[in-house]
Amino acid sequence: MQIPADSVADYISKIPEERQEVFKKLFDTINDNLPKGFQQGTSYGMVGWAVPLEMYPAGYHCTPGSPLPFISLASQKNFIALYHMGIYADPELLDWFVAEYPKYSTRKLDMGKSCIRFKKMEDIPFELIAEVSKKMTVEDWINLYETQFKKQKESVSKKK
């Protein structure tokens, strides 16, 4: 479910009223803990943070000319989704997050490759989200992204 919006405030105003406070708290938790350099905004019908083109002119390979996405938040029909591309690309960060999660929540972790789903608003582990937000700088993300993207390109080239 994408929500068309021109700004973070516009996006939050369009999600169900009963989620707005929690969504804003989650947004602020990430925003207040991310290392400097990430740029907040809206894209793909979500709010999030990306590496600005000024810092990484190559941008996102899937959408040339757009900033490199890092973390996004979306209000879906039955949950709030947090997409963390660093968790998706870095097995060590993924392992850390999965191991830490039970220390912050009694709920079972509901997670895909980069998507963490929160169905119960009262059970969002804000402290853990703050910690994972601190773990990767813009430079770390660019380096990891380039490493992973180059591996994918080499793999595709070998298959041809």
WORAQUI-V584502 format. One record per backbone hydrogen bond with DSSP energy under -0.5 kcal/mol. NH is the residue of the N-H (numbers start at 1). CO is the residue of the C=O. E is the energy in kcal/mol with one decimal. If there is no record, write none. Layout:
BEGIN
nh: {NH & NH}
co: {CO & CO}
e: {E & E}
END
This chain:
BEGIN
nh: {3 & 4 & 11 & 12 & 13 & 14 & 14 & 15 & 15 & 19 & 20 & 20 & 21 & 23 & 24 & 25 & 26 & 27 & 28 & 29 & 30 & 31 & 32 & 33 & 33 & 34 & 35 & 38 & 39 & 41 & 43 & 46 & 47 & 48 & 49 & 50 & 51 & 52 & 52 & 55 & 56 & 59 & 60 & 60 & 63 & 66 & 68 & 69 & 70 & 71 & 72 & 73 & 74 & 76 & 76 & 80 & 81 & 82 & 83 & 83 & 84 & 84 & 85 & 85 & 88 & 89 & 90 & 91 & 94 & 95 & 96 & 97 & 98 & 99 & 100 & 101 & 102 & 103 & 104 & 104 & 105 & 111 & 112 & 116 & 117 & 117 & 118 & 119 & 121 & 123 & 124 & 126 & 129 & 130 & 131 & 132 & 133 & 134 & 134 & 135 & 135 & 138 & 141 & 142 & 143 & 144 & 145 & 146 & 147 & 148 & 149 & 150 & 151 & 152 & 153 & 154 & 155 & 156 & 157 & 158 & 159 & 160 & 160}
co: {45 & 2 & 7 & 8 & 9 & 10 & 11 & 11 & 12 & 16 & 16 & 17 & 17 & 19 & 20 & 21 & 22 & 23 & 24 & 25 & 26 & 27 & 28 & 29 & 30 & 30 & 133 & 35 & 50 & 48 & 46 & 43 & 73 & 41 & 71 & 39 & 68 & 37 & 50 & 52 & 52 & 56 & 63 & 66 & 60 & 63 & 51 & 67 & 49 & 49 & 83 & 47 & 81 & 74 & 79 & 118 & 74 & 116 & 72 & 81 & 82 & 114 & 70 & 83 & 84 & 85 & 86 & 89 & 90 & 91 & 92 & 93 & 94 & 95 & 96 & 97 & 98 & 100 & 100 & 101 & 101 & 109 & 115 & 82 & 110 & 115 & 80 & 117 & 119 & 120 & 121 & 124 & 125 & 126 & 127 & 128 & 129 & 130 & 131 & 131 & 132 & 36 & 137 & 138 & 139 & 140 & 141 & 142 & 143 & 144 & 145 & 146 & 147 & 148 & 149 & 150 & 151 & 152 & 153 & 154 & 155 & 156 & 157}
e: {-1.4 & -0.6 & -2.4 & -2.7 & -2.1 & -0.8 & -1.3 & -0.6 & -1.0 & -2.2 & -1.0 & -0.6 & -0.6 & -3.0 & -2.6 & -2.1 & -2.5 & -2.9 & -2.9 & -2.4 & -2.1 & -2.9 & -2.8 & -0.7 & -1.0 & -1.9 & -0.6 & -1.0 & -3.2 & -2.2 & -2.1 & -1.7 & -2.1 & -2.5 & -3.1 & -2.2 & -2.9 & -0.6 & -0.6 & -1.3 & -1.9 & -1.9 & -0.5 & -2.3 & -1.0 & -1.6 & -1.4 & -0.7 & -2.4 & -1.4 & -2.4 & -3.2 & -2.3 & -0.8 & -2.6 & -2.2 & -3.0 & -2.4 & -3.1 & -0.5 & -0.6 & -2.2 & -3.0 & -0.6 & -1.5 & -2.1 & -2.1 & -0.6 & -2.3 & -2.7 & -2.3 & -2.6 & -2.7 & -2.2 & -2.3 & -2.3 & -0.6 & -1.9 & -0.6 & -1.9 & -1.4 & -0.7 & -3.1 & -2.7 & -3.0 & -0.5 & -2.8 & -0.6 & -0.7 & -2.0 & -1.1 & -1.8 & -2.2 & -2.3 & -2.0 & -2.7 & -1.8 & -1.0 & -0.6 & -0.6 & -0.7 & -0.5 & -2.4 & -2.6 & -2.4 & -2.5 & -2.9 & -2.7 & -2.2 & -2.8 & -3.1 & -2.4 & -1.9 & -2.2 & -2.5 & -2.5 & -2.4 & -2.5 & -2.4 & -2.1 & -1.3 & -0.9 & -0.5}
END
